Amino acid sequence: MRALRPSMSQTQAAVANVVLTNPAGVLHMTVSELARVSRSSVGSVVRFCQDLGLKGYQEFKLQLASEIPVGEESGVSHTETSGSIVSEVFQSTARAISEGEASIDPNEFQRAVSVLDKADRILLVASGQSSPIALDTALRFRSVGLEVNHPGDPVSQHIASSMLGPGDACLAISHTGRTKATVAAAESARESGAAVVSVTSFYRSPLVAASTVALVAGSGETRFQIEAMMSRFVHLAVLDALYSAITAENPERTLKGAARAAQAEEMFRD
């Protein structure tokens, strides 16, 4: 629901908002009650369920019941102590990563590993809050022998994407999947014949549409952290999983790359 919400109609989004705000309460609602609370109609609620790939409202409630974490809280109260806030932040992060894992398609993940492992060159593109993640990923991929380029600014990223070709890959990172510079670079890479692997939080987005392989893993909102902040933890986990899988695919290349990286680090060590 979170991943599809930006592309939903106003009516469907209203139903989704009620469910995401109070999932436990929705379990005790009839279809008519949910329609009333969301200011929609019974038909709209049923279509909402079907759009999620379910037969109807009863199947939706069964699925919802199986996915609600036991004891899940809605957020942190301003009256809580610093210690309890620390605990809640860590628990929220753990839940976000767990939810992200559940949304990853194993087949898509393996396709992404294959594309990146076999690529002659990999271009990483990202903007804004996703930039630090891309920088970290470029360094880690490079340290195990992959040919990686990550220009620091969007213009350079777009130019580099237009210079890719068949056999190359573009790895695009964007929480919303709608960042113009990142989407433009991904589209340019596809037009140049390169494969595009995306890491994002929403299914229906321009970035997913421009991708050869899309890894969708989002996160829930909290009252004390913006959603994009939480998504960075999730995306880091996805990229770390890609890194681990790629290194396992080619141990010889990994060892050679790691040895060169260790030599470089030794040169700058005090």
Helices and strands as residue ranges (DSSP letters): G 5-7, H 10-21, H 23-26, H 31-37, H 42-51, H 57-67, H 82-103, H 106-118, E 122-126, G 128-130, H 131-142, E 148-149, H 154-162, E 169-174, H 180-191, E 195-200, H 206-209, E 213-216, H 227-249, H 251-267
